[in-house]
Amino acid sequence: RIHLLEVLSALALLRDVRRALVSSGKLHLLIEASKFGSIVSKERAAQAIGLLGIVRRARCTLVALGAIPALVDLLHGGDFSTKLVAGNALGVIASHVDFIRPVAQAGVIPLYAELLRGTEQLGWEIAEDVFCVLAVVEANAVEIVQHLARILQEDNAEARAAAADVLWDLSSYKHSISVIHNSGAIPILVQLLGDQNTDVKEKVSGAIAQLSYGGVNRFALADAGAIPCLIEMLQDESEELRDNAAESLINFAEDPIHHERLSEAFAMPAFQNMQERIVHIRAADHHMVRSLRHMSIEQLTRDPVLD
């Protein structure tokens, strides 16, 4: 039977075979193939599950048949290639709002954190994508940020950059702003502005720029000593670093509590350039809102008899 399951896992990579499995009600065999046989066969089954998981009807059936624990087992105990495939398949399943909690409750967050600690960019990308999905639920965001804060303090520069990149993404989530603040990650981020690795600094400065839009986080950033570091960064060789620093400092400058501490930055070209860009962006946004409002009024007042 194991040999037949291995054959099935290979055939299931064909679209017509996957359709036949769905229409005949035999998806349980694919779940079984992900549990038994060689690791190569299990990986193929996981890949087929991920491909089927894109379709809502098949995704619901797969979850009911036990796809989540089967994929978690592969993410935990497979070789690196299998972990990537299983991790991606779980991400596909978690992309539906009904399955965010079941996937997280299966204990996957520490496993994706291990992918961030790895050396493969594909692993970082899969972990980042899945974390961004799972973090929609605040309880998941709390656990994710705790893992990211630990990674930021480890020796692996690539892992620190990947963790900072995820924090940058999560900083745009309304509830994650307070989660990051309460996690104690902000002083760690500020300390990493002095990291020797440029990629780490660019990702960290991006996260800080996003966090600086919140008043509570501006206090935490200022208390951690971010302002002098950001002012110094305005003269960095990296354009991305200069832009991120300038964006942060403009948010501080617009806050009456911190405005006076920014006098040194006002005359710097990077700060002035960013300030001008933000003025143009805000003007464009305001014009767009007015245009949309005008269009809505026209649609509401249009006489349908005349059309």
C-alpha positions as CSV (number, residue, x, y, z in Angstrom):
1,R,0.0,0.0,0.0
2,I,2.9,2.4,0.7
3,H,4.2,1.9,-2.8
4,L,0.7,2.8,-4.2
5,L,0.6,5.9,-2.0
6,E,4.0,6.9,-3.4
7,V,2.7,6.5,-6.9
8,L,-0.4,8.6,-6.0
9,S,1.8,11.4,-4.6
10,A,3.6,11.6,-7.9
11,L,0.5,11.5,-10.0
12,A,-1.2,14.1,-7.7
13,L,1.1,16.8,-9.1
14,L,-1.0,16.6,-12.3
15,R,-4.0,18.8,-12.3
16,D,-6.3,16.2,-13.8
17,V,-5.4,13.7,-11.1
18,R,-6.1,16.3,-8.4
19,R,-9.5,17.0,-10.0
20,A,-10.2,13.3,-10.0
21,L,-9.3,12.9,-6.4
22,V,-11.7,15.8,-5.5
23,S,-14.6,14.6,-7.6
24,S,-14.3,11.0,-6.5
25,G,-14.0,11.9,-2.8
26,K,-10.6,10.3,-2.4
27,L,-8.6,13.2,-0.9
28,H,-8.1,11.1,2.2
29,L,-5.6,9.1,0.2
30,L,-3.5,12.2,-0.4
31,I,-3.5,12.9,3.4
32,E,-2.4,9.4,4.0
33,A,0.4,9.8,1.4
34,S,1.7,12.7,3.3
35,K,2.2,10.5,6.4
36,F,3.6,7.3,5.0
37,G,6.4,6.4,2.5
38,S,9.6,8.0,1.6
39,I,10.3,11.7,2.5
40,V,10.3,12.5,-1.2
41,S,6.9,11.0,-1.6
42,K,5.6,12.9,1.5
43,E,7.0,16.1,0.1
44,R,5.1,15.5,-3.2
45,A,1.9,14.9,-1.3
46,A,2.4,18.1,0.7
47,Q,2.9,20.0,-2.6
48,A,-0.3,18.6,-4.0
49,I,-2.2,19.5,-0.8
50,G,-0.9,23.1,-1.2
51,L,-2.0,23.2,-4.8
52,L,-5.5,21.9,-3.8
53,G,-5.6,24.3,-0.9
54,I,-6.0,27.2,-3.3
55,V,-9.5,26.0,-4.1
56,R,-12.0,26.7,-1.3
57,R,-14.0,23.5,-1.6
58,A,-11.0,21.3,-1.6
59,R,-9.3,23.3,1.2
60,C,-12.2,22.8,3.6
61,T,-12.3,19.0,2.8
62,L,-8.5,18.7,3.3
63,V,-8.7,20.4,6.7
64,A,-11.6,18.2,7.8
65,L,-9.5,15.2,6.8
66,G,-6.6,16.2,8.9
67,A,-4.3,18.1,6.5
68,I,-3.2,20.6,9.1
69,P,-1.6,18.1,11.6
70,A,-0.1,16.1,8.7
71,L,1.6,19.2,7.3
72,V,2.7,20.3,10.8
73,D,4.4,17.0,11.3
74,L,6.3,17.5,8.0
75,L,7.2,21.1,8.9
76,H,8.6,19.8,12.2
77,G,10.3,16.6,11.2
78,G,11.0,16.7,7.5
79,D,14.2,17.6,5.7
80,F,14.7,21.2,4.8
81,S,13.2,21.0,1.4
82,T,10.1,19.2,2.8
83,K,9.8,21.8,5.5
84,L,9.6,24.5,2.9
85,V,6.9,22.7,0.9
86,A,4.9,21.9,4.0
87,G,5.3,25.4,5.4
88,N,4.1,26.9,2.1
89,A,1.1,24.5,2.0
90,L,0.1,25.4,5.5
91,G,0.4,29.1,4.5
92,V,-2.1,28.5,1.7
93,I,-4.5,26.9,4.1
94,A,-4.1,29.6,6.6
95,S,-4.8,32.3,4.0
96,H,-8.5,31.6,4.5
97,V,-9.8,33.4,7.6
98,D,-11.6,30.3,9.0
99,F,-8.3,28.4,9.3
100,I,-6.0,31.1,10.7
101,R,-6.7,30.0,14.3
102,P,-6.6,26.2,13.7
103,V,-3.2,26.5,11.9
104,A,-1.7,28.7,14.7
105,Q,-3.2,26.4,17.4
106,A,-1.3,23.5,15.8
107,G,1.9,25.0,17.2
108,V,3.4,26.3,13.9
109,I,4.7,29.7,15.0
110,P,7.9,28.4,16.6
111,L,8.4,26.2,13.5
112,Y,8.2,29.2,11.2
113,A,10.6,31.1,13.5
114,E,13.1,28.3,12.8
115,L,12.7,28.9,9.1
116,L,13.6,32.6,9.7
117,R,16.8,31.3,11.5
118,G,17.8,29.3,8.4
119,T,20.0,30.3,5.6
120,E,17.6,30.1,2.6
121,Q,15.8,33.2,1.4
122,L,12.8,31.1,0.3
123,G,12.4,30.0,3.9
124,W,12.5,33.6,5.1
125,E,9.9,34.5,2.5
126,I,7.5,31.7,3.4
127,A,7.9,32.4,7.2
128,E,7.3,36.2,6.6
129,D,4.2,35.6,4.5
130,V,2.7,33.1,6.9
131,F,3.5,35.4,9.9
132,C,1.7,38.3,8.2
133,V,-1.4,36.1,7.8
134,L,-1.4,34.6,11.3
135,A,-0.7,38.0,12.9
136,V,-4.2,39.2,11.8
137,V,-5.2,37.5,15.1
138,E,-3.8,39.6,18.0
139,A,-3.0,36.5,20.2
140,N,-0.9,35.2,17.3
141,A,0.8,38.5,16.8
142,V,1.9,38.5,20.5
143,E,3.6,35.1,20.1
144,I,5.1,36.0,16.8
145,V,6.6,39.2,18.0
146,Q,8.1,37.4,21.0
147,H,10.0,35.1,18.7
148,L,11.1,37.9,16.5
149,A,12.4,39.9,19.5
150,R,14.5,36.8,20.4
151,I,15.9,36.4,16.9
152,L,16.8,40.1,16.8
153,Q,19.2,39.5,19.7
154,E,20.9,36.4,18.2
155,D,24.2,36.3,16.3
156,N,22.9,35.4,12.8
157,A,22.8,38.7,10.9
158,E,20.6,37.3,8.1
159,A,18.1,36.1,10.6
160,R,18.1,39.5,12.3
161,A,17.4,41.2,9.0
162,A,14.6,38.7,8.2
163,A,13.0,39.2,11.7
164,A,13.3,43.0,11.3
165,D,11.6,42.7,7.9
166,V,8.6,40.9,9.4
167,L,8.4,43.5,12.2
168,W,8.3,46.1,9.5
169,D,5.3,44.4,7.9
170,L,3.5,43.9,11.2
171,S,4.1,47.5,12.3
172,S,1.3,48.5,9.8
173,Y,-1.3,46.3,11.6
174,K,-3.3,48.4,14.0
175,H,-3.2,46.0,16.9
176,S,0.4,45.0,16.3
177,I,1.6,48.5,17.1
178,S,0.7,48.0,20.8
179,V,1.9,44.4,20.6
180,I,5.4,45.4,19.5
181,H,5.5,48.2,22.1
182,N,4.5,45.8,24.9
183,S,7.0,43.1,23.8
184,G,10.0,45.2,24.6
185,A,11.2,45.0,21.0
186,I,11.6,48.8,20.5
187,P,14.8,49.2,22.5
188,I,16.2,46.2,20.6
189,L,15.4,47.8,17.3
190,V,17.0,51.1,18.3
191,Q,20.2,49.3,19.4
192,L,20.3,47.5,16.0
193,L,20.4,50.9,14.3
194,G,24.1,50.6,15.0
195,D,24.5,47.1,13.6
196,Q,27.4,46.5,11.3
197,N,25.2,44.8,8.7
198,T,23.6,47.3,6.3
199,D,20.7,45.0,5.5
200,V,19.8,44.7,9.2
201,K,20.0,48.5,9.6
202,E,17.8,49.1,6.5
203,K,15.1,46.7,7.7
204,V,15.3,48.0,11.3
205,S,15.1,51.6,10.2
206,G,12.1,50.7,8.0
207,A,10.3,49.2,11.0
208,I,11.1,52.2,13.2
209,A,9.8,54.5,10.5
210,Q,6.5,52.7,10.5
211,L,6.4,52.6,14.3
212,S,7.1,56.3,14.5
213,Y,3.6,57.1,13.3
214,G,2.2,56.1,16.7
215,G,2.5,58.6,19.6
216,V,3.1,55.9,22.2
217,N,5.8,54.3,20.1
218,R,7.5,57.7,19.5
219,F,7.8,58.0,23.3
220,A,9.4,54.5,23.5
221,L,11.7,55.2,20.5
222,A,12.8,58.5,22.0
223,D,13.4,57.0,25.4
224,A,15.5,54.3,23.8
225,G,17.7,56.9,22.2
226,A,16.5,56.7,18.6
227,I,16.5,60.4,17.7
228,P,20.3,61.0,17.8
229,C,20.9,57.7,15.9
230,L,18.3,58.7,13.2
231,I,19.8,62.2,12.8
232,E,23.3,60.6,12.3
233,M,21.8,58.2,9.8
234,L,20.7,61.2,7.6
235,Q,24.3,61.3,6.4
236,D,24.6,57.6,5.7
237,E,25.7,56.3,2.2
238,S,22.6,54.2,1.9
239,E,19.7,56.1,0.3
240,E,17.2,53.7,1.9
241,L,18.7,54.3,5.4
242,R,18.5,58.1,4.8
243,D,14.9,57.9,3.6
244,N,13.8,55.7,6.5
245,A,15.6,58.0,9.0
246,A,14.1,61.1,7.5
247,E,10.6,59.6,7.5
248,S,10.9,58.8,11.2
249,L,12.3,62.2,12.1
250,I,9.5,64.0,10.3
251,N,7.0,62.2,12.4
252,F,9.0,63.2,15.5
253,A,9.2,66.8,14.2
254,E,5.4,67.0,13.8
255,D,4.9,66.0,17.4
256,P,5.1,69.1,19.7
257,I,6.6,67.0,22.4
258,H,9.6,66.1,20.4
259,H,9.8,69.0,17.9
260,E,12.6,70.9,19.6
261,R,14.9,67.9,19.7
262,L,14.9,67.9,15.9
263,S,16.5,71.3,15.2
264,E,19.8,69.7,14.1
265,A,18.0,67.7,11.4
266,F,16.0,70.5,9.9
267,A,18.9,71.8,7.7
268,M,20.0,68.4,6.4
269,P,19.3,67.7,2.7
270,A,17.9,64.2,3.3
271,F,15.4,65.5,5.9
272,Q,14.3,68.4,3.6
273,N,13.9,66.1,0.6
274,M,11.8,63.7,2.5
275,Q,9.7,66.5,4.0
276,E,9.0,67.8,0.5
277,R,8.1,64.4,-0.8
278,I,5.7,63.8,2.0
279,V,4.0,67.2,1.4
280,H,3.5,66.2,-2.3
281,I,2.2,62.7,-1.3
282,R,-0.3,64.2,1.2
283,A,-1.4,66.8,-1.4
284,A,-2.0,64.0,-3.9
285,D,-3.9,61.9,-1.4
286,H,-6.1,65.0,-0.5
287,H,-6.8,65.6,-4.2
288,M,-7.7,62.0,-4.8
289,V,-10.1,62.0,-1.8
290,R,-11.8,65.2,-3.1
291,S,-12.1,63.7,-6.6
292,L,-13.6,60.5,-5.3
293,R,-16.1,62.5,-3.1
294,H,-17.0,64.6,-6.1
295,M,-17.6,61.5,-8.2
296,S,-19.8,60.0,-5.5
297,I,-21.9,63.2,-5.3
298,E,-22.3,63.2,-9.1
299,Q,-23.5,59.5,-9.0
300,L,-26.0,60.2,-6.2
301,T,-27.5,63.3,-7.9
302,R,-27.6,61.8,-11.4
303,D,-31.1,61.6,-12.8
304,P,-31.5,58.0,-14.1
305,V,-34.3,59.1,-16.4
306,L,-31.9,61.2,-18.4
307,D,-29.3,58.4,-18.8
